[in-house]
Amino acid sequence: MNRTALQSLSHFASVILIGLVRVYQGTLSQVIYALFGRVCRFEPSCSQYFIDAVRKHGPWRGAVRGVWRVCRCNPLCRGGYDPA
Protein backbone atom coordinates (compact mmCIF):
# COMPACT_ATOMS: atom_id res chain seq x y z
CA MET A 1 0.00 0.00 0.00
CA ASN A 2 1.25 3.44 -0.76
CA ARG A 3 1.24 6.35 1.65
CA THR A 4 -1.90 7.98 0.21
CA ALA A 5 -3.88 4.75 0.54
CA LEU A 6 -2.76 4.35 4.17
CA GLN A 7 -3.73 7.94 4.94
CA SER A 8 -7.15 7.38 3.34
CA LEU A 9 -7.64 4.18 5.34
CA SER A 10 -6.58 5.94 8.53
CA HIS A 11 -8.96 8.83 7.87
CA PHE A 12 -11.82 6.44 7.09
CA ALA A 13 -11.17 4.48 10.31
CA SER A 14 -11.12 7.72 12.32
CA VAL A 15 -14.44 8.85 10.84
CA ILE A 16 -16.04 5.47 11.60
CA LEU A 17 -14.74 5.35 15.19
CA ILE A 18 -15.77 8.92 15.96
CA GLY A 19 -19.17 8.31 14.35
CA LEU A 20 -19.76 5.26 16.51
CA VAL A 21 -18.88 7.18 19.67
CA ARG A 22 -21.16 10.06 18.61
CA VAL A 23 -24.03 7.59 18.16
CA TYR A 24 -23.30 6.24 21.65
CA GLN A 25 -23.25 9.78 23.06
CA GLY A 26 -26.60 10.59 21.48
CA THR A 27 -28.37 7.38 22.49
CA LEU A 28 -27.11 5.01 25.17
CA SER A 29 -25.19 7.68 27.07
CA GLN A 30 -28.40 9.72 27.43
CA VAL A 31 -30.26 6.72 28.86
CA ILE A 32 -27.46 5.98 31.33
CA TYR A 33 -27.40 9.64 32.41
CA ALA A 34 -31.20 9.67 32.89
CA LEU A 35 -31.08 6.53 35.03
CA PHE A 36 -27.91 7.04 37.06
CA GLY A 37 -26.73 10.62 36.58
CA ARG A 38 -23.13 11.31 35.61
CA VAL A 39 -21.20 8.06 36.02
CA CYS A 40 -17.86 8.88 34.37
CA ARG A 41 -15.20 9.65 36.97
CA PHE A 42 -13.02 11.60 34.56
CA GLU A 43 -13.05 14.98 32.87
CA PRO A 44 -13.48 15.01 29.91
CA SER A 45 -15.90 12.08 29.81
CA CYS A 46 -14.58 8.75 28.55
CA SER A 47 -16.47 9.06 25.27
CA GLN A 48 -15.12 12.56 24.64
CA TYR A 49 -11.63 11.35 25.60
CA PHE A 50 -11.97 8.56 23.03
CA ILE A 51 -12.82 11.09 20.31
CA ASP A 52 -9.99 13.42 21.36
CA ALA A 53 -7.50 10.52 21.44
CA VAL A 54 -8.48 9.36 17.94
CA ARG A 55 -8.12 12.90 16.61
CA LYS A 56 -4.77 13.45 18.33
CA HIS A 57 -3.11 10.03 18.01
CA GLY A 58 -4.86 8.51 14.99
CA PRO A 59 -7.41 5.71 14.87
CA TRP A 60 -5.20 2.85 16.02
CA ARG A 61 -3.34 4.38 18.98
CA GLY A 62 -6.32 6.58 19.80
CA ALA A 63 -8.66 3.60 20.01
CA VAL A 64 -6.25 1.74 22.29
CA ARG A 65 -5.94 4.78 24.55
CA GLY A 66 -9.72 5.23 24.55
CA VAL A 67 -10.40 1.60 25.47
CA TRP A 68 -7.73 1.77 28.21
CA ARG A 69 -9.44 4.86 29.62
CA VAL A 70 -12.84 3.14 29.68
CA CYS A 71 -11.25 0.18 31.49
CA ARG A 72 -9.82 2.53 34.13
CA CYS A 73 -13.20 4.23 34.73
CA ASN A 74 -14.51 2.17 37.61
CA PRO A 75 -15.44 2.62 41.30
CA LEU A 76 -11.87 1.82 42.40
CA CYS A 77 -10.42 4.71 40.39
CA ARG A 78 -10.34 8.24 41.74
CA GLY A 79 -10.73 9.82 38.29
CA GLY A 80 -10.20 13.54 37.80
CA TYR A 81 -8.86 15.65 34.94
CA ASP A 82 -7.20 13.46 32.30
CA PRO A 83 -6.89 15.01 28.83
CA ALA A 84 -6.02 13.00 25.73
C-alpha positions in Angstrom: 0.0 0.0 0.0 1.3 3.4 -0.8 1.2 6.3 1.6 -1.9 8.0 0.2 -3.9 4.7 0.5 -2.8 4.3 4.2 -3.7 7.9 4.9 -7.1 7.4 3.3 -7.6 4.2 5.3 -6.6 5.9 8.5 -9.0 8.8 7.9 -11.8 6.4 7.1 -11.2 4.5 10.3 -11.1 7.7 12.3 -14.4 8.8 10.8 -16.0 5.5 11.6 -14.7 5.3 15.2 -15.8 8.9 16.0 -19.2 8.3 14.3 -19.8 5.3 16.5 -18.9 7.2 19.7 -21.2 10.1 18.6 -24.0 7.6 18.2 -23.3 6.2 21.7 -23.2 9.8 23.1 -26.6 10.6 21.5 -28.4 7.4 22.5 -27.1 5.0 25.2 -25.2 7.7 27.1 -28.4 9.7 27.4 -30.3 6.7 28.9 -27.5 6.0 31.3 -27.4 9.6 32.4 -31.2 9.7 32.9 -31.1 6.5 35.0 -27.9 7.0 37.1 -26.7 10.6 36.6 -23.1 11.3 35.6 -21.2 8.1 36.0 -17.9 8.9 34.4 -15.2 9.7 37.0 -13.0 11.6 34.6 -13.1 15.0 32.9 -13.5 15.0 29.9 -15.9 12.1 29.8 -14.6 8.8 28.6 -16.5 9.1 25.3 -15.1 12.6 24.6 -11.6 11.4 25.6 -12.0 8.6 23.0 -12.8 11.1 20.3 -10.0 13.4 21.4 -7.5 10.5 21.4 -8.5 9.4 17.9 -8.1 12.9 16.6 -4.8 13.5 18.3 -3.1 10.0 18.0 -4.9 8.5 15.0 -7.4 5.7 14.9 -5.2 2.8 16.0 -3.3 4.4 19.0 -6.3 6.6 19.8 -8.7 3.6 20.0 -6.3 1.7 22.3 -5.9 4.8 24.5 -9.7 5.2 24.6 -10.4 1.6 25.5 -7.7 1.8 28.2 -9.4 4.9 29.6 -12.8 3.1 29.7 -11.3 0.2 31.5 -9.8 2.5 34.1 -13.2 4.2 34.7 -14.5 2.2 37.6 -15.4 2.6 41.3 -11.9 1.8 42.4 -10.4 4.7 40.4 -10.3 8.2 41.7 -10.7 9.8 38.3 -10.2 13.5 37.8 -8.9 15.6 34.9 -7.2 13.5 32.3 -6.9 15.0 28.8 -6.0 13.0 25.7 
